[in-house]
């Protein structure tokens, strides 16, 4: 949902004639792009440390994956119908059909998120099995009665060594992924701002495409779950978040000043990944949730359950309003086609859809 905030509306409301206004625009624009990375990191935190063996795999596919797939196909159909109603043309039928079949770029840019997610979710059981395997072995070893002799102590020690080596390998994967998927592409992007054209393509298998970026974000979430980096303390998480925010906002301000645009969230950009990681860490281990007032907790839970629907419906509402309101009605267009209005219209639409039980489950993914 955060990625749907339009930078154009920010720039139109803020002049770029001085450094302060550029920084404000960069802060608003870059922070609005943290939604998808944040969701993927939290997903990794919640879903990669689970058991997907036996009937649990079937339950995951039927109760988690299938509703996502059906919802995506339905939203594609709704988007096509709204596009037809707004433009009275069937020229985009092929584009939407390709989107529904996961071929080429999506007909509407916000669909990239679900296309990526549906691919990643197929790999979650496999990845979770790999991540949990030594841990399960250790649990089995510790739950059985071990005779107190030298040979079995050596075996028990080898289990711990195996688990440590496995953890190191996972960290190595995260480091390699960060370097090839985030750091190197970010360096290349920054150099282009200064007209230094270094054209290269990553050829390390698995380190290309949006799917690899999404998997890396989920792996970050798993590492947070295990507190591998020992950054869960309040003081450490706060300073990490401040450092990440300063880096993101300053680099974004530089980009905005030099290019008059901001990075794409679909590309590997280290500052936004670092900020999403730090924000996830601060949110997960914050004590705020323990002292959160009941009414605020209820409101946040309700809004969170609507966030997917708002993300999927807001471009459709913007498209329909843009087609219905003529250019001559300038004030009405300004009042309707801005970030706040689109968000409110989307929230109202999702609230109405949620009243219908089948649509609530299969369209909004609310159980």
C-alpha positions in Angstrom: 0.0 0.0 0.0 2.9 2.4 0.9 4.3 1.9 -2.6 1.2 3.3 -4.1 1.7 6.8 -2.8 2.4 8.9 -5.9 5.7 10.8 -6.1 4.0 13.1 -8.6 1.6 14.4 -6.0 4.5 15.0 -3.6 6.5 17.0 -6.2 3.5 19.0 -7.3 2.9 20.1 -3.7 6.5 20.8 -3.0 8.9 23.0 -4.9 12.3 21.6 -5.6 14.0 25.1 -5.6 15.9 24.6 -2.4 17.5 21.8 -0.4 15.0 21.6 2.4 12.0 21.0 0.1 14.0 18.4 -1.9 14.8 16.6 1.4 11.1 16.7 2.4 10.1 15.3 -0.9 12.7 12.6 -0.7 11.7 11.6 2.8 8.0 11.3 1.8 8.7 9.6 -1.5 11.3 7.1 -0.3 9.5 6.2 2.9 6.3 5.5 0.9 8.2 2.7 -0.9 9.0 0.7 2.2 5.7 -1.2 2.3 6.6 -4.2 0.0 10.1 -4.8 1.5 8.6 -4.5 5.0 5.9 -7.0 4.2 8.3 -9.6 2.8 10.7 -9.3 5.7 7.8 -9.8 8.2 6.6 -12.7 6.0 10.0 -14.3 6.3 10.0 -13.8 10.1 6.6 -15.5 10.4 6.7 -18.2 7.8 10.2 -19.5 7.3 10.6 -21.0 10.8 7.5 -23.3 10.4 7.0 -27.0 9.7 5.5 -27.7 6.3 5.7 -31.5 6.4 2.8 -34.0 5.9 -0.7 -32.5 6.1 0.7 -29.1 7.0 1.9 -28.7 3.5 -1.5 -29.4 2.1 -3.0 -26.9 4.5 -0.5 -24.2 3.5 -1.3 -24.7 -0.2 -5.1 -24.9 0.3 -5.5 -22.2 2.9 -2.7 -19.8 2.1 -1.6 -20.2 -1.5 -4.9 -21.0 -3.3 -6.7 -17.9 -2.0 -3.8 -15.7 -3.0 -3.9 -17.1 -6.5 -7.7 -16.8 -6.9 -7.5 -13.3 -5.5 -4.9 -12.2 -8.0 -6.8 -13.6 -10.9 -10.0 -11.9 -9.7 -8.2 -8.5 -9.3 -6.8 -8.8 -12.8 -10.4 -9.3 -14.2 -11.7 -6.4 -12.1 -8.8 -4.2 -13.4 -9.6 -5.1 -17.0 -13.3 -4.3 -16.5 -12.5 -1.0 -15.0 -10.1 -0.2 -17.7 -12.7 -1.1 -20.3 -15.3 1.0 -18.6 -12.9 4.0 -18.4 -11.5 3.8 -21.9 -14.2 1.9 -23.9 -11.5 -0.2 -25.7 -10.6 -3.9 -25.9 -7.0 -3.3 -27.0 -5.6 -4.3 -23.6 -7.3 -7.7 -23.5 -4.1 -9.4 -24.5 -2.1 -7.4 -21.9 -4.4 -8.5 -19.0 -4.5 -12.1 -20.2 -0.7 -12.2 -20.2 -0.7 -10.7 -16.7 -3.1 -13.4 -15.5 -0.8 -16.1 -17.1 2.4 -14.5 -15.5 3.8 -13.5 -18.9 5.9 -10.3 -19.5 5.4 -7.1 -17.6 2.0 -6.7 -15.8 -0.8 -4.6 -17.5 -0.9 -2.5 -14.3 2.4 -1.9 -12.6 1.2 -2.7 -9.0 0.5 -6.3 -10.1 4.2 -7.1 -10.1 4.0 -7.5 -6.3 1.5 -10.4 -6.5 3.2 -12.0 -9.4 6.5 -12.1 -7.5 4.8 -13.2 -4.2 3.0 -16.1 -5.9 6.3 -17.4 -7.2 8.1 -17.0 -3.9 5.3 -18.7 -1.8 5.8 -21.9 -3.9 9.4 -22.0 -2.6 8.6 -21.3 1.1 8.0 -25.0 2.1 11.3 -26.0 0.4 13.3 -23.1 1.9 11.8 -23.6 5.4 12.7 -27.3 5.2 16.3 -26.4 4.4 16.5 -23.8 7.1 14.9 -26.0 9.8 16.6 -29.3 9.1 19.6 -29.1 11.5 17.4 -27.5 14.1 15.0 -30.5 13.9 17.8 -32.9 14.2 19.1 -31.2 17.3 15.5 -31.2 18.8 15.3 -35.0 18.2 18.7 -35.5 19.7 17.9 -33.5 22.8 14.5 -35.2 23.3 16.0 -38.7 23.4 17.8 -40.1 26.4 21.6 -40.0 25.8 23.9 -42.2 27.7 26.7 -40.5 29.5 29.6 -41.8 27.6 32.4 -40.3 25.5 31.2 -41.5 22.2 27.7 -40.0 22.5 29.1 -36.7 23.8 31.2 -36.5 20.7 28.1 -37.2 18.5 26.2 -34.5 20.4 29.0 -32.1 19.9 29.0 -32.8 16.2 25.3 -32.0 16.0 26.1 -28.6 17.5 28.9 -28.1 15.1 26.6 -29.0 12.2 24.0 -26.5 13.4 26.7 -23.8 13.7 28.0 -24.5 10.2 24.5 -24.4 8.8 23.9 -21.0 10.4 27.1 -19.7 9.0 26.1 -20.9 5.6 22.8 -19.1 5.8 24.6 -15.9 6.8 26.9 -16.4 3.9 23.9 -16.7 1.5 22.5 -13.4 3.0 25.9 -11.7 2.5 26.3 -12.9 -1.1 22.7 -11.9 -1.9 23.1 -8.5 -0.3 26.2 -7.9 -2.3 24.9 -9.0 -5.7 21.2 -8.1 -5.4 21.5 -4.9 -3.5 24.9 -3.3 -3.1 26.4 -3.7 -6.6 23.1 -2.6 -8.4 22.9 0.4 -6.0 26.5 1.4 -6.9 25.7 1.2 -10.6 22.5 3.2 -10.1 24.3 6.0 -8.2 27.1 6.2 -10.8 24.5 6.8 -13.5 23.3 9.9 -11.6 26.7 11.4 -12.3 26.7 10.3 -16.0 29.1 7.4 -15.3 27.7 4.6 -17.4 28.9 1.2 -16.2 26.8 -1.4 -17.9 27.1 -4.9 -16.4 24.8 -7.8 -15.8 24.9 -10.1 -12.7 25.5 -13.6 -14.0 25.6 -15.4 -10.6 22.6 -17.7 -10.8 19.7 -16.8 -8.5 20.8 -13.2 -8.1 18.7 -11.7 -10.9 15.1 -10.7 -11.1 12.4 -9.6 -8.6 12.0 -13.1 -7.2 15.6 -13.2 -5.9 15.1 -9.8 -4.3 11.9 -11.0 -2.6 13.6 -14.2 -1.3 16.4 -12.1 0.1 14.0 -10.0 2.0 12.3 -13.1 3.4 15.7 -14.5 4.4 16.3 -11.2 6.3 13.1 -11.8 8.2 14.3 -15.3 9.2 17.6 -14.0 10.4 15.7 -11.5 12.5 13.6 -14.3 14.0 16.8 -16.1 15.1 18.5 -12.8 16.2 21.6 -13.9 14.4 23.1 -10.4 14.4 22.2 -9.8 18.1 20.5 -6.4 17.3 17.3 -7.0 19.2 18.1 -4.7 22.1 16.1 -1.5 22.3 19.2 0.8 22.1 20.8 -1.1 19.2 17.6 -1.3 17.2 16.9 2.4 17.7 20.4 3.5 16.5 20.2 1.1 13.6 16.9 2.5 12.5 18.2 6.1 12.8 21.3 5.2 10.7 19.1 3.5 8.0 16.7 6.4 7.8 19.5 9.0 7.5 21.1 6.9 4.7 17.9 6.4 2.8 16.7 10.0 3.0 20.1 11.6 2.1 20.7 9.2 -0.8 17.1 9.7 -2.0 17.5 13.5 -1.7 20.7 13.3 -3.8 18.9 11.2 -6.4 15.9 13.6 -6.5 18.2 16.6 -6.9 20.2 15.0 -9.7 17.5 13.1 -11.6 14.1 14.6 -10.4 12.8 11.1 -9.7 13.2 8.3 -7.2 14.3 4.7 -7.3 12.0 1.8 -8.3 11.1 -0.5 -5.4 11.2 -3.4 -7.9 15.0 -2.9 -8.3 17.6 -3.8 -5.8 18.4 -0.6 -3.8 20.4 -1.0 -0.7 19.2 2.1 1.3 15.5 1.0 1.1 16.4 -2.6 2.0 18.5 -1.5 5.0 15.7 0.8 6.1 13.1 -1.9 5.8 15.4 -4.3 7.7 16.0 -1.8 10.5 12.3 -0.9 10.7 11.2 -4.5 10.9 13.8 -5.2 13.6 12.6 -2.2 15.7 8.9 -3.1 15.2 9.3 -6.7 16.1 11.3 -6.2 19.3 9.6 -3.0 20.4 7.9 -3.0 23.8 5.3 -0.6 22.4 2.9 -3.4 21.5 2.8 -4.6 25.1 1.6 -1.2 26.3 -0.5 -0.3 23.3 -4.1 0.9 24.2 -6.9 -1.6 23.3 -8.6 0.8 20.9 -5.4 1.6 19.1 -4.5 -2.1 18.8 -8.0 -2.8 17.4 -7.8 0.0 14.9 -4.3 -1.0 13.7 -5.4 -4.7 13.4 -8.4 -3.7 11.3 -6.4 -1.4 9.0 -3.7 -4.1 8.6 -6.4 -6.6 7.5 -7.6 -4.1 4.9 -4.1 -3.2 3.6 -4.0 -5.8 0.9 -7.3 -4.8 -0.5 -6.4 -1.1 -0.4 -3.2 -1.9 -2.3 -5.0 -3.8 -5.0 -7.9 -1.4 -5.4 -6.3 2.0 -5.2 -4.9 2.1 -8.8 -8.3 1.0 -10.1 -10.1 3.7 -8.3 -7.6 6.3 -9.4 -8.0 5.2 -13.0 -11.8 5.3 -12.9 -11.9 8.7 -11.3 -9.4 10.1 -13.8 -11.6 8.9 -16.6 -14.9 10.1 -15.1 -13.9 13.6 -13.9 -13.3 15.9 -16.9 -10.3 18.2 -17.1 -12.5 21.2 -17.0 -13.5 20.4 -13.4 -10.0 21.3 -12.2 -10.8 21.7 -8.5 -12.8 18.5 -8.3 -9.9 16.6 -10.0 -7.4 18.1 -7.5 -9.7 17.2 -4.5 -10.3 13.6 -5.8 -7.0 12.6 -7.4 -4.6 13.1 -4.5 -3.0 10.6 -2.2 -5.3 11.1 0.8 -8.6 11.0 -1.2 -7.6 7.9 -3.1 -6.7 6.2 0.2 -10.0 7.2 1.7 -12.0 6.0 -1.4 -10.0 2.7 -1.3 -10.7 2.2 2.4 -14.4 2.8 1.8 -14.4 0.3 -1.1 -12.6 -2.3 0.8 -14.9 -1.8 3.8 -18.0 -2.4 1.6 -16.4 -5.5 -0.1 -15.6 -6.9 3.3 -19.3 -7.0 4.2 -19.7 -9.8 1.6 -18.4 -13.0 3.1 -17.1 -14.8 -0.1 -15.4 -11.7 -1.4 -14.0 -11.1 2.1 -12.1 -14.4 1.9 -11.3 -14.8 -1.8 -10.8 -11.1 -2.8 -9.4 -9.4 0.3 -7.8 -12.5 1.9 -9.4 -11.8 5.2 -10.3 -15.0 7.1 
